[in-house]
């Protein structure tokens, strides 16, 4: 490999915005299957070692996803708001599906320059549009791992982590 191939000024695109959305939606489909796998009586209450119940983690994902995408699209970061709280798995899945619809509608509104533009999400977290959205995705993956532990401890085989179809 020549040093010319390693030049830091070279522009390389790893993901197009559309590919990143496809990647994220794959993770969202898997998280949805994790919600479905939980017994109704454990989804909102079960925890291990002081970790939060999975429904509380899902509220976090919901509170981050659409608001972060809106901020990335517009540069206007509304005050951080807690996600709506519900009482049943069906209601939680409905919130999830509504957020998925909103993400699909908002995604194409992100101007190309916003992906590399520096911003401060919610007045607190600096980064580019791409780094902030990657954080949202990484956060979901990280906390979904907790749900795998919960399900296994309940004797439930969780969905395959690699199956994001």
Contact map, one row per residue, 1 for C-alpha under 8 A:
111010000000000000000000000000000000000000000000000000000000000000000000000000000000000000000000000000000000000000000000000000000000000000000000000000000000000000000
111111000000000000000000000000000000000000000000000000000000000000000000000000000000000000000000000000000000000000000000000000000000000000000000000000000000000000000
111111100000000000000000000000000000000000000000000000000000000000000000000000000000000000000000000000000000000000000000000000000000000000000000000000000000000000000
011111100000000000000000000000000000000000000000000000000000000000000000000000000000000000000000000000000000000000000000000000000000000000000000000000000000000000000
111111100000000000000000000000000000000000000000000000000000000000000000000000000000000000000000000000000000000000000000000000000000000000000000000000000000000000000
011111110100000000000000000000000000000000000000000000000000000000000000000000000000000000000000000000000000000000000000000000000000000000000000000000000000000000000
001111111100000000000000000000000000000000000000000000000000000000000000000000000000000000000000000000000000000000000000000000000000000000000000000000000000000000000
000001111100000000000000000000000000000000000000000000000000000000000000000000000000000000000000000000000000000000000000000000000000000000000000000000000000000000000
000000111110000000000000000000000000000000000000000000000000000000000000000000000000000000000000000000000000000000000000000000000000000000000000000000000000000000000
000001111111000000000000000000000000000000000000000000000000000000000000000000000000000000000000000000000000000000000000000000000000000000000000000000000000000000000
000000001111100000000000000000000000000000000000000000000000000000000000000000000000000000000000000000000000000000000000000000000000000000000000000000000000000000000
000000000111110000000000000000000000000000000000000000000000000000000000000000000000000000000000000000000000000000000000000000000000000000000000000000000000000000000
000000000011111100000000000000000000000000000000000000000000000000000000000000000000000000000000000000000000000000000000000000000000000000000000000000000000000000000
000000000001111100000000000000000000000000000000000000000000000000000000000000000000000000000000000000000000000000000000000000000000000000000000000000000000000000000
000000000000111111110000000000000000000000000000000000000000000000000000000000000000000000000000000000000000000000000000000000000000000000000000000000000000000000000
000000000000111111110000000000000000000000000000000000000000000000000000000000000000000000000000000000000000000000000000000000000000000000000000000000000000000000000
000000000000001111111000000000000000000000000000000000000000000000000000000000000000000000000000000000000000000000000000000000000000000000000000000000000000000000000
000000000000001111111100000000000000000000000000000000000000000000000000000000000000000000000000000000000000000000000000000000000000000000000000000000000000000000000
000000000000001111111110000000000000000000000000000000000000000000000000000000000000000000000000000000000000000000000000000000000000000000000000000000000000000000000
000000000000001111111111000000000000000000000000000000000000000000000000000000000000000000000000000000000000000000000000000000000000000000000000000000000000000000000
000000000000000011111111100000000000000000000000000000000000000000000000000000000000000000000000000000000010000000000000000000000000000000000000000000000000000000000
000000000000000001111111110000000000000000000000000000000000000000000000000000000000000000000000000000000000000000000000000000000000000000000000000000000000000000000
000000000000000000111111111000000000000000000000000000000000000000000000000000000000000000000000000000000000000000000000000000000000000000000000000000000000000000000
000000000000000000011111111100000000000000000000000000000000000000000000000000000000000000000000000000000000000000000000000000000000000010000000000000000000000000000
000000000000000000001111111110000000000000000000000000000000000000000000000000000000000000000000000100000000000000000000000000000000000000000000000000000000000000000
000000000000000000000111111111000000000000000000000000000000000000000000000000000000000000000000000000000000000000000000000000000000000000000000000000000000000000011
000000000000000000000011111111100000000000000000000000000000000000000000000000000000000000000000000000000000000000000000000000000000000010011000000000000000000000010
000000000000000000000001111111110000000000000000000000000000000000000000000000000000000000000000000100000000000000000000000000000000000000000000000000000000000000000
000000000000000000000000111111111000000000000000000000000000000000000000000000000000000000000000000000000000000000000000000000000000000000000000000000000000000000011
000000000000000000000000011111111100000000000000000000000000000000000000000000000000000000000000000000000000000000000000000000000000000000000000000000000000001010111
000000000000000000000000001111111110000000000000000000000000000000000000000000000000000000000000000000000000000000000000000000000000000000000001000000000000000000000
000000000000000000000000000111111111000000000000000000000000000000000000000000000000000000001001000000000000000000000000000000000000000000000000000000000000000000000
000000000000000000000000000011111111100000000000000000000000000000000000000000000000000000000000000000000000000000000000000000000000000000000000000000000000001000000
000000000000000000000000000001111111110000000000000000000000000000000000000000000000000000000000000000000000000000000000000000000000000000000001001000000000011000000
000000000000000000000000000000111111110000100000000001100000000000000000000000000000000010001000000000000000000000000000000000000000000000000000000000000000000000000
000000000000000000000000000000011111111000000000000000000000000000000000000000000000000010001000000000000000000000000000000000000000000000000000000000000000000000000
000000000000000000000000000000001111111000000000000000000000000000000000000000000000000000000000000000000000000000000000000000000000000000000000000000100001011000000
000000000000000000000000000000000111111101100000000000000000000000000000000000000000000000000000000000000000000000000000000000000000000000000000000000100000000000000
000000000000000000000000000000000001111111100000000000000000000000000000000000000000000000000000000000000000000000000000000000000000000000000000000000000000000000000
000000000000000000000000000000000000011111110000000000000000000000000000000000000000000110000000000000000000000000000000000000000000000000000000000000000000000000000
000000000000000000000000000000000000001111111000000000000000000000000000000000000000000000000000000000000000000000000000000000000000000000000000000000000000000000000
000000000000000000000000000000000000011111111100000000000000000000000000000000000000000000000000000000000000000000000000000000000000000000000000000000000000000000000
000000000000000000000000000000000010011111111100000011100000000000000000000000000000000010000000000000000000000000000000000000000000000000000000000000000000000000000
000000000000000000000000000000000000000111111100000011110000000000000000000000000000001000000000000000000000000000000000000000000000000000000000000000000000000000000
000000000000000000000000000000000000000011111110000011100000000000000000000000000000000000000000000000000000000000000000000000000000000000000000000000000000000000000
000000000000000000000000000000000000000001111111000111000000000000000000000000000000000000000000000000000000000000000000000000000000000000000000000001000000000000000
000000000000000000000000000000000000000000001111111111000000000000000000000000000000000000000000000000000000000000000000000000000000000000000000000001000000000000000
000000000000000000000000000000000000000000000111111100000000000000000000000000000000000000000000000000000000000000000000000000000000000000000000000001000000000000000
000000000000000000000000000000000000000000000011111000000000000000000000000000000000000000000000000000000000000000000000000000000000000000000000000000000000000000000
000000000000000000000000000000000000000000000011111100000000000000000000000000000000000000000000000000000000000000000000000000000000000000000000000000000000000000000
000000000000000000000000000000000000000000000011111110000000000000000000000000000000000000000000000000000000000000000000000000000000000000000000000000000000000000000
000000000000000000000000000000000000000000000111011111011000000000000000000000000000000000000000000000000000000000000000000000000000000000000000000000000000000000000
000000000000000000000000000000000000000000111110001111111000000000000000000000000000000000000000000000000000000000000000000000000000000000000000000000000000000000000
000000000000000000000000000000000010000000111110000111111100000000000000000000000000000000000000000000000000000000000000000000000000000000000000011000000000000000000
000000000000000000000000000000000010000000111000000011111110000000000000000000000000000000010000000000000000000000000000000000000000000000000000000000000000000000000
000000000000000000000000000000000000000000010000000111111111000000000000000000000000000000000000000000000000000000000000000000000000000000000000000000000000000000000
000000000000000000000000000000000000000000000000000111111111100000000000000000000000000000000000000000000000000000000000000000000000000000000010000000000000000000000
000000000000000000000000000000000000000000000000000001111111110000000000000000000000000000000000000000000000000000000000000000000000000000000000000000000000000000000
000000000000000000000000000000000000000000000000000000111111111000000000000000000111100000000000000000000000000000000000000000000000000000000000000000000000000000000
000000000000000000000000000000000000000000000000000000011111111100000000000000000110000000000000000000000000000000000000000000000000000000000000000000000000000000000
000000000000000000000000000000000000000000000000000000001111111110000000000000000000000000000000000000000000000000000000000000000000000100110000000000000000000000000
000000000000000000000000000000000000000000000000000000000111111111000000000000000010000000000011001000000000000000000000000000000000000000000000000000000000000000000
000000000000000000000000000000000000000000000000000000000011111111100000000000011110000000000000000000000000000000000000000000000000000000000000000000000000000000000
000000000000000000000000000000000000000000000000000000000001111111110000000000000000000000000000000000000000000000000000000000000000000100000000000000000000000000000
000000000000000000000000000000000000000000000000000000000000111111111000000000000000000000000000001000100000000000000000000000000000000100000000000000000000000000000
000000000000000000000000000000000000000000000000000000000000011111111100000000000000000000000000001001100000000000000000000000000000000000000000000000000000000000000
000000000000000000000000000000000000000000000000000000000000001111111110000011010000000000000000000000000000000000000000000000000000000000000000000000000000000000000
000000000000000000000000000000000000000000000000000000000000000111111111000010000000000000000000000000000000000000000000100000000001100100000000000000000000000000000
000000000000000000000000000000000000000000000000000000000000000011111111100000000000000000000000000000100110000000000000000000000000100000000000000000000000000000000
000000000000000000000000000000000000000000000000000000000000000001111111111110000000000000000000000000000100000000000000000000000000000000000000000000000000000000000
000000000000000000000000000000000000000000000000000000000000000000111111111111000000000000000000000000000000000000000000100000000000000000000000000000000000000000000
000000000000000000000000000000000000000000000000000000000000000000011111111100000000000000000000000000000000010001100000000000001000100000000000000000000000000000000
000000000000000000000000000000000000000000000000000000000000000000001111111000000000000000000000000000000110111001000000000000000000000000000000000000000000000000000
000000000000000000000000000000000000000000000000000000000000000000000111111110000000000000000000000000000000010000000000000000000000000000000000000000000000000000000
000000000000000000000000000000000000000000000000000000000000000000000111111110000000000000000000000000000000000000000010000000000000000000000000000000000000000000000
000000000000000000000000000000000000000000000000000000000000000000000111011111000000000000000000000000000000000000000000000000000000000000000000000000000000000000000
000000000000000000000000000000000000000000000000000000000000000000110110011111100000000000000000000000000000000000000000111000000000000000000000000000000000000000000
000000000000000000000000000000000000000000000000000000000000000000100010000111110000000000000000000000000000000000000000010000000000000000000000000000000000000000000
000000000000000000000000000000000000000000000000000000000000000000000000000011111000000000000000000000000000000000000000010000000000000000000000000000000000000000000
000000000000000000000000000000000000000000000000000000000000001000100000000001111100000000000000000000000000000000000000010000000000000000000000000000000000000000000
000000000000000000000000000000000000000000000000000000000000001000000000000000111110000000000000000000000000000000000000000000000000000000000000000000000000000000000
000000000000000000000000000000000000000000000000000000000011001000000000000000011111000000000000000000000000000000000000000000000000000000000000000000000000000000000
000000000000000000000000000000000000000000000000000000000011011000000000000000001111100000000000000000000000000000000000000000000000000000000000000000000000000000000
000000000000000000000000000000000000000000000000000000000010000000000000000000000111110000000000000000000000000000000000000000000000000000000000000000000000000000000
000000000000000000000000000000000000000000000000000000000010000000000000000000000011111000000000000000000000000000000000000000000000000000000000000000000000000000000
000000000000000000000000000000000000000000000000000000000000000000000000000000000001111100110000000000000000000000000000000000000000000000000000000000000000000000000
000000000000000000000000000000000000000000010000000000000000000000000000000000000000111110110000000000000000000000000000000000000000000000000000000000000000000000000
000000000000000000000000000000000000000100000000000000000000000000000000000000000000011111110000000000000000000000000000000000000000000000000000000000000000000000000
000000000000000000000000000000000011000100100000000000000000000000000000000000000000001111111000000000000000000000000000000000000000000000000000000000000000000000000
000000000000000000000000000000000000000000000000000000000000000000000000000000000000000111111100000000000000000000000000000000000000000000000000000000000000000000000
000000000000000000000000000000000000000000000000000000000000000000000000000000000000011111111110000000000000000000000000000000000000000000000000000000000000000000000
000000000000000000000000000000000000000000000000000000100000000000000000000000000000011111111111000000000000000000000000000000000000000000000000000000000000000000000
000000000000000000000000000000010011000000000000000000000000000000000000000000000000000011111111100000000000000000000000000000000000000000000000000000000000000000000
000000000000000000000000000000000000000000000000000000000000000000000000000000000000000001111111110000000000000000000000000000000000000000000000000000000000000000000
000000000000000000000000000000000000000000000000000000000000010000000000000000000000000000111111111000000000000000000000000000000000000000000000000000000000000000000
000000000000000000000000000000010000000000000000000000000000010000000000000000000000000000011111111100000000000000000000000000000000000000000000000000000000000000000
000000000000000000000000000000000000000000000000000000000000000000000000000000000000000000001111111110000000000000000000000000000000000000000000000000000000000000000
000000000000000000000000000000000000000000000000000000000000000000000000000000000000000000000111111111000000000000000000000000000000000000000000000000000000000000000
000000000000000000000000000000000000000000000000000000000000010011000000000000000000000000000011111111100000000000000000000000000000000000000000000000000000000000000
000000000000000000000000100100000000000000000000000000000000000000000000000000000000000000000001111111110000000000000000000000000000000000000000000000000000000000000
000000000000000000000000000000000000000000000000000000000000000000000000000000000000000000000000111111111000000000000000000000000000000000000000000000000000000000000
000000000000000000000000000000000000000000000000000000000000000001000000000000000000000000000000011111111100000000000000000000000000000000000000000000000000000000000
000000000000000000000000000000000000000000000000000000000000000011001000000000000000000000000000001111111110000000000000000000000000000000000000000000000000000000000
000000000000000000000000000000000000000000000000000000000000000000000000000000000000000000000000000111111111000000000000000000000000000000000000000000000000000000000
000000000000000000000000000000000000000000000000000000000000000000000000000000000000000000000000000011111111100000000000000000000000000000000000000000000000000000000
000000000000000000000000000000000000000000000000000000000000000000001100100000000000000000000000000001111111110000000000000000000000000000000000000000000000000000000
000000000000000000001000000000000000000000000000000000000000000000001000100000000000000000000000000000111111110000000000000000000000000000000000000000000000000000000
000000000000000000000000000000000000000000000000000000000000000000000000000000000000000000000000000000011111111000000000000000000000000000000000000000000000000000000
000000000000000000000000000000000000000000000000000000000000000000000000100000000000000000000000000000001111111000000000000000000000000000000000000000000000000000000
000000000000000000000000000000000000000000000000000000000000000000000001110000000000000000000000000000000111111101100000000000000000000000000000000000000000000000000
000000000000000000000000000000000000000000000000000000000000000000000000100000000000000000000000000000000001111111100000000000000000000000000000000000000000000000000
000000000000000000000000000000000000000000000000000000000000000000000000000000000000000000000000000000000000011111100000000000000000000000000000000000000000000000000
000000000000000000000000000000000000000000000000000000000000000000000000000000000000000000000000000000000000001111111000000000000000000000000000000000000000000000000
000000000000000000000000000000000000000000000000000000000000000000000001100000000000000000000000000000000000011111111100000000011000000000000000000000000000000000000
000000000000000000000000000000000000000000000000000000000000000000000001000000000000000000000000000000000000011111111000000000011100000000000000000000000000000000000
000000000000000000000000000000000000000000000000000000000000000000000000000000000000000000000000000000000000000011111100000000011100000000000000000000000000000000000
000000000000000000000000000000000000000000000000000000000000000000000000000000000000000000000000000000000000000011111110000000011000000000000000000000000000000000000
000000000000000000000000000000000000000000000000000000000000000000000000000000000000000000000000000000000000000001011111000001111000000000000000000000000000000000000
000000000000000000000000000000000000000000000000000000000000000000000000001000000000000000000000000000000000000000001111100001111000000000000000000000000000000000000
000000000000000000000000000000000000000000000000000000000000000000000000000000000000000000000000000000000000000000000111111111100000000000000000000000000000000000000
000000000000000000000000000000000000000000000000000000000000000000010010000010000000000000000000000000000000000000000011111111100001000000000000000000000000000000000
000000000000000000000000000000000000000000000000000000000000000000000000000011110000000000000000000000000000000000000001111110000000000000000000000000000000000000000
000000000000000000000000000000000000000000000000000000000000000000000000000010000000000000000000000000000000000000000001111110000000000000000000000000000000000000000
000000000000000000000000000000000000000000000000000000000000000000000000000000000000000000000000000000000000000000000001111111000000000000000000000000000000000000000
000000000000000000000000000000000000000000000000000000000000000000000000000000000000000000000000000000000000000000000001111111100000000000000000000000000000000000000
000000000000000000000000000000000000000000000000000000000000000000000000000000000000000000000000000000000000000000000111100111110000000000000000000000000000000000000
000000000000000000000000000000000000000000000000000000000000000000000000000000000000000000000000000000000000000000000111100011111111000000000000000000000000000000000
000000000000000000000000000000000000000000000000000000000000000000000000000000000000000000000000000000000000000001111110000001111111000000000000000000000000000000000
000000000000000000000000000000000000000000000000000000000000000000000001000000000000000000000000000000000000000001111110000000111111100000000000000000000000000000000
000000000000000000000000000000000000000000000000000000000000000000000000000000000000000000000000000000000000000000110000000000111111110000000000000000000000000000000
000000000000000000000000000000000000000000000000000000000000000000000000000000000000000000000000000000000000000000000000000000111111111000000000000000000000000000000
000000000000000000000000000000000000000000000000000000000000000000010000000000000000000000000000000000000000000000000000100000111111111100000000000000000000000000000
000000000000000000000000000000000000000000000000000000000000000000011001000000000000000000000000000000000000000000000000000000001111111110000000000000000000000000000
000000000000000000000000000000000000000000000000000000000000000000000000000000000000000000000000000000000000000000000000000000000111111111000000000000000000000000000
000000000000000000000000000000000000000000000000000000000000000000000000000000000000000000000000000000000000000000000000000000000011111111100000000000000000000000000
000000000000000000000000000000000000000000000000000000000000100110010000000000000000000000000000000000000000000000000000000000000001111111110000000000000000000000000
000000000000000000000001001000000000000000000000000000000000000000000000000000000000000000000000000000000000000000000000000000000000111111111000000000000000000000000
000000000000000000000000000000000000000000000000000000000000000000000000000000000000000000000000000000000000000000000000000000000000011111111100000000000000000000000
000000000000000000000000000000000000000000000000000000000000100000000000000000000000000000000000000000000000000000000000000000000000001111111110000000000000000000000
000000000000000000000000001000000000000000000000000000000000100000000000000000000000000000000000000000000000000000000000000000000000000111111111000000000000000000000
000000000000000000000000001000000000000000000000000000000000000000000000000000000000000000000000000000000000000000000000000000000000000011111111100000000000000000000
000000000000000000000000000000000000000000000000000000000000000000000000000000000000000000000000000000000000000000000000000000000000000001111111110000000000000000000
000000000000000000000000000000000000000000000000000000001000000000000000000000000000000000000000000000000000000000000000000000000000000000111111111000000000000000000
000000000000000000000000000000100100000000000000000000000000000000000000000000000000000000000000000000000000000000000000000000000000000000011111111100000000000000000
000000000000000000000000000000000000000000000000000000000000000000000000000000000000000000000000000000000000000000000000000000000000000000001111111110000000000000000
000000000000000000000000000000000000000000000000000001000000000000000000000000000000000000000000000000000000000000000000000000000000000000000111111111000000000000000
000000000000000000000000000000000100000000000000000001000000000000000000000000000000000000000000000000000000000000000000000000000000000000000011111111100000000000000
000000000000000000000000000000000000000000000000000000000000000000000000000000000000000000000000000000000000000000000000000000000000000000000001111111110000010000000
000000000000000000000000000000000000000000000000000000000000000000000000000000000000000000000000000000000000000000000000000000000000000000000000111111111000000000000
000000000000000000000000000000000000000000000111000000000000000000000000000000000000000000000000000000000000000000000000000000000000000000000000011111111100000000000
000000000000000000000000000000000000110000000000000000000000000000000000000000000000000000000000000000000000000000000000000000000000000000000000001111111111110000000
000000000000000000000000000000000000000000000000000000000000000000000000000000000000000000000000000000000000000000000000000000000000000000000000000111111111110000000
000000000000000000000000000000000000000000000000000000000000000000000000000000000000000000000000000000000000000000000000000000000000000000000000000011111111000000000
000000000000000000000000000000000000000000000000000000000000000000000000000000000000000000000000000000000000000000000000000000000000000000000000000001111111000000000
000000000000000000000000000000000000000000000000000000000000000000000000000000000000000000000000000000000000000000000000000000000000000000000000000000111111100000000
000000000000000000000000000000000000100000000000000000000000000000000000000000000000000000000000000000000000000000000000000000000000000000000000000000111111110000000
000000000000000000000000000000000000000000000000000000000000000000000000000000000000000000000000000000000000000000000000000000000000000000000000000000110011111000000
000000000000000000000000000000000100100000000000000000000000000000000000000000000000000000000000000000000000000000000000000000000000000000000000000100110001111100000
000000000000000000000000000001001100100000000000000000000000000000000000000000000000000000000000000000000000000000000000000000000000000000000000000000000000111110100
000000000000000000000000000000000000000000000000000000000000000000000000000000000000000000000000000000000000000000000000000000000000000000000000000000000000011111100
000000000000000000000000000001000000000000000000000000000000000000000000000000000000000000000000000000000000000000000000000000000000000000000000000000000000001111110
000000000000000000000000000000000000000000000000000000000000000000000000000000000000000000000000000000000000000000000000000000000000000000000000000000000000000111110
000000000000000000000000000001000000000000000000000000000000000000000000000000000000000000000000000000000000000000000000000000000000000000000000000000000000001111111
000000000000000000000000011011000000000000000000000000000000000000000000000000000000000000000000000000000000000000000000000000000000000000000000000000000000000011111
000000000000000000000000010011000000000000000000000000000000000000000000000000000000000000000000000000000000000000000000000000000000000000000000000000000000000000111
